[in-house]
Amino acid sequence: MGDDYLQLFVDETTLYNRIVLANLLPFKWWDPLPHVLQTWLRNYIAGTLLYLVSGLLWCFYVYYLKRNVYVPKDDIPTRKAMLLQIFVAMKAMPWYVGLPTVSEYMIENGWTKCFARISDIGWFAYLVYLVIYLVLVEFGIYWMHRELHDIKFLYKHLHATHHIYNKQNTLSPFAGLAFHPLDGILQALPHVIALFIVPTHFTTHLGLLFLEAIWTTNIHDCIHGKLWPWMGAGYHTIHHTTYRHNYGHYTIWMDWMLGTLCDPADDDWGKTK
């Protein structure tokens, strides 16, 4: 890629930086910061707001407006449990957002296969590449998640932080990002690795990374949406209970193919514990 084309990525990230920082931080004290630090600061603010706002809205809707409709009263987590999850997530957030910051840096320097505009390749090729990208991400997150369970050292020192939430009355939307920082980064890493394998639209990549915050909120609310083939909260609640099923991320396909799927519709799933 030529310098003129790479400048398109820099211009786009600069625009995102100014939209977030200029509107949320006073006095432009951040303006002298190097571009990469502005990008990290923008990702930190955006990621924090997305996590807190989406979690608060979802908890308010499920636990208060629809109390006893989706989740029985006895299965509603305590405020103490939710505050602990927020505390764990916020300690990790500065590290989490380092991943999109690094990926943006690599993209801006032309180290990946990213492209700046859909018109560069056309809508058909964009959709084909997007499907391949998502398949690679699903494959990568499944195996990363499974190895975080199977390798005892990784489970004990990283993933166990997340699995202290192992029942419905301890799981909440805020548990979605309550990980050891390195654990959260490892599970999102396939999003970045895929950039070196398949051509990916830059804005779509950023959007999908931040969609992780929304998705993890959804799959930790204990509500089984029954929308096949998506790996909804019904499946993921089983994962937190049995520890050895439903490692998938967006879909159930990897678990189905590799024999680790446990369907919440199966009345006998509890016997697999």
C-alpha positions in Angstrom: 0.0 0.0 0.0 1.1 3.5 -0.8 1.5 6.3 1.8 -1.6 8.1 0.3 -3.8 5.0 0.9 -2.4 4.4 4.4 -3.3 8.0 5.2 -6.9 7.1 4.7 -6.7 4.9 7.8 -4.9 7.6 9.8 -7.5 10.2 8.8 -10.3 7.9 9.9 -8.9 7.1 13.3 -8.1 10.8 13.8 -11.7 11.6 13.1 -12.9 9.0 15.6 -10.4 10.3 18.2 -11.7 13.9 17.8 -15.4 12.9 17.9 -14.9 11.1 21.2 -12.3 13.2 22.9 -13.5 16.7 21.8 -17.0 16.0 23.0 -16.2 14.2 26.3 -13.0 15.8 27.6 -12.6 19.5 28.3 -9.9 22.0 27.3 -8.3 19.8 24.7 -5.5 18.8 27.1 -5.3 15.6 25.1 -4.4 17.4 21.8 -0.6 17.3 22.2 -0.6 13.6 22.9 0.9 11.3 20.2 -1.7 9.9 17.8 -1.4 6.3 19.3 -2.1 7.6 22.8 -5.1 9.6 21.6 -6.3 6.3 20.0 -5.9 4.4 23.2 -7.7 7.1 25.2 -10.6 7.2 22.8 -10.9 3.4 22.9 -10.7 3.5 26.7 -13.5 6.1 27.0 -15.7 4.4 24.4 -15.2 0.9 25.8 -15.9 2.0 29.3 -19.1 3.9 28.3 -20.3 1.0 26.1 -19.7 -1.5 28.9 -21.4 0.5 31.7 -24.3 1.9 29.6 -25.2 -1.4 27.9 -24.9 -3.3 31.2 -27.0 -0.7 33.2 -29.7 -0.6 30.6 -29.9 -4.3 30.3 -30.0 -4.9 34.0 -32.6 -2.2 34.5 -34.8 -3.8 31.8 -34.4 -7.5 32.9 -34.1 -7.1 36.7 -36.5 -4.3 37.3 -38.9 -3.5 34.4 -39.3 -7.2 33.6 -38.7 -8.6 37.1 -39.7 -12.2 37.4 -40.6 -12.3 33.7 -37.3 -13.4 32.2 -35.3 -14.3 35.3 -36.9 -15.7 38.5 -36.6 -13.4 41.5 -34.2 -15.9 43.3 -31.9 -15.9 40.3 -31.4 -12.1 40.2 -27.8 -11.4 41.2 -27.2 -9.1 44.2 -25.9 -5.6 43.8 -22.8 -6.7 45.6 -22.1 -9.4 42.9 -22.7 -6.9 40.1 -20.5 -4.2 41.7 -17.7 -6.8 42.0 -18.0 -7.7 38.3 -17.8 -4.0 37.4 -14.7 -3.6 39.6 -13.0 -6.6 37.9 -13.9 -5.3 34.4 -12.8 -1.7 35.1 -9.4 -2.9 36.4 -8.9 -4.8 33.1 -10.4 -2.1 30.8 -7.1 -0.1 30.3 -5.5 -3.4 29.1 -8.4 -4.6 27.0 -8.4 -1.4 24.9 -4.8 -1.9 24.1 -5.8 -4.6 21.6 -7.8 -2.4 19.3 -5.2 0.4 19.7 -2.4 -2.0 18.6 -4.6 -3.3 15.7 -5.2 0.2 14.5 -1.5 1.0 14.7 -0.7 -2.1 12.5 -3.4 -1.2 10.0 -2.2 2.4 9.7 1.3 1.1 9.0 0.1 -1.3 6.3 1.0 -4.5 8.1 -2.4 -6.1 7.6 -4.7 -6.9 4.7 -7.2 -4.2 5.7 -8.8 -2.0 3.1 -10.3 1.4 3.8 -13.3 1.6 1.5 -15.9 -1.0 0.5 -15.8 0.5 -3.0 -12.2 -0.6 -3.3 -13.3 -4.2 -3.7 -17.1 -4.1 -4.2 -20.0 -5.3 -2.0 -19.9 -8.9 -3.1 -16.2 -9.4 -2.3 -16.8 -7.4 1.0 -19.5 -9.8 2.1 -17.4 -12.9 1.1 -14.4 -11.7 3.0 -16.6 -10.7 6.0 -18.0 -14.3 6.2 -14.5 -15.7 6.0 -13.3 -13.3 8.7 -16.2 -14.3 11.0 -15.5 -18.0 10.5 -11.9 -17.5 11.4 -12.8 -15.5 14.5 -15.3 -18.2 15.6 -12.7 -20.9 15.1 -10.0 -18.9 16.9 -12.2 -17.9 19.9 -13.5 -21.4 20.3 -10.0 -22.9 20.6 -8.6 -20.1 22.6 -11.5 -20.4 25.1 -11.3 -24.2 25.2 -7.5 -24.1 25.8 -8.1 -21.6 28.7 -10.0 -24.5 30.3 -8.0 -27.5 29.2 -4.5 -26.0 30.1 -4.7 -26.1 33.9 -2.1 -23.4 34.4 -4.0 -21.0 32.1 -7.3 -21.8 33.8 -5.9 -21.4 37.4 -4.1 -18.1 36.7 -6.3 -16.5 34.1 -9.7 -17.9 33.3 -10.7 -18.9 36.9 -11.2 -15.1 37.5 -14.3 -15.2 35.2 -15.6 -18.6 36.4 -16.2 -17.6 40.0 -19.6 -16.6 38.5 -20.9 -20.1 38.1 -24.7 -19.9 38.8 -27.6 -17.9 37.6 -27.8 -15.8 40.7 -24.1 -14.7 40.3 -24.2 -14.1 36.5 -25.2 -10.7 35.2 -24.6 -8.6 32.0 -21.7 -7.0 33.9 -19.9 -10.4 34.1 -19.4 -10.2 30.3 -16.1 -8.3 30.7 -15.1 -9.5 34.2 -11.9 -11.3 33.2 -8.3 -11.3 34.0 -6.9 -8.7 31.5 -4.8 -11.2 29.6 -7.7 -13.6 29.4 -9.9 -11.0 27.8 -7.2 -10.0 25.3 -6.4 -13.6 24.4 -10.1 -14.3 23.6 -10.4 -11.2 21.4 -7.0 -11.9 19.7 -8.5 -13.9 16.8 -10.1 -10.6 15.6 -6.6 -9.2 15.1 -4.9 -12.4 13.8 -7.6 -12.6 11.1 -6.5 -9.2 9.7 -3.3 -10.9 8.5 -5.2 -13.7 6.7 -8.2 -12.2 5.0 -8.8 -8.7 3.6 -11.0 -6.9 6.1 -12.8 -3.6 6.0 -11.2 -1.3 8.6 -14.4 0.2 10.0 -16.1 -3.2 10.1 -13.2 -4.6 12.1 -13.4 -1.8 14.7 -17.2 -2.2 14.9 -16.9 -5.9 15.5 -14.3 -5.5 18.2 -16.6 -3.1 20.1 -19.6 -5.4 19.4 -17.9 -7.9 21.7 -18.9 -5.7 24.7 -22.6 -5.9 23.6 -22.4 -9.6 22.8 -20.8 -10.6 26.1 -23.5 -8.5 27.9 -26.1 -10.5 26.1 -24.7 -14.0 26.8 -24.3 -13.5 30.5 -27.9 -12.4 31.2 -29.1 -16.0 31.7 -32.0 -15.5 29.3 -32.3 -18.2 26.7 -33.4 -16.5 23.5 -33.8 -19.7 21.5 -32.5 -18.2 18.3 -30.7 -21.1 16.5 -27.8 -21.3 15.7 -26.6 -18.4 17.9 -24.7 -19.1 21.1 -27.1 -17.3 23.3 -27.2 -16.9 27.1 -28.9 -20.3 27.6 -25.9 -22.1 26.2 -23.4 -19.9 27.9 -25.1 -20.3 31.3 -24.5 -24.1 30.9 -20.9 -23.3 30.1 -20.5 -21.5 33.5 -22.2 -24.5 35.2 -20.4 -27.5 33.7 -17.1 -25.8 32.6 -16.7 -28.2 29.7 -19.5 -27.4 27.2 -20.4 -24.5 24.8 -17.0 -22.9 24.3 -18.3 -21.1 21.1 -18.7 -17.4 20.7 -21.3 -16.3 18.3 -22.7 -19.6 17.1 -23.0 -23.2 18.2 -21.3 -24.7 15.1 -17.8 -25.3 16.5 -19.3 -27.1 19.6 -21.6 -29.1 17.4 -18.8 -30.3 15.2 -16.4 -31.1 18.0 -18.8 -32.7 20.4 -18.8 -30.1 23.2 -22.4 -28.8 22.6 -24.9 -29.0 25.4 -28.4 -27.8 24.5 -30.4 -25.9 27.1 -33.5 -27.4 25.6 -32.3 -30.9 26.8 -34.0 -31.6 30.1 -31.1 -33.9 31.0 -28.3 -31.4 30.5 -27.9 -31.1 34.3 -26.8 -34.7 34.4 -23.7 -33.8 32.4 -22.3 -31.7 35.3 
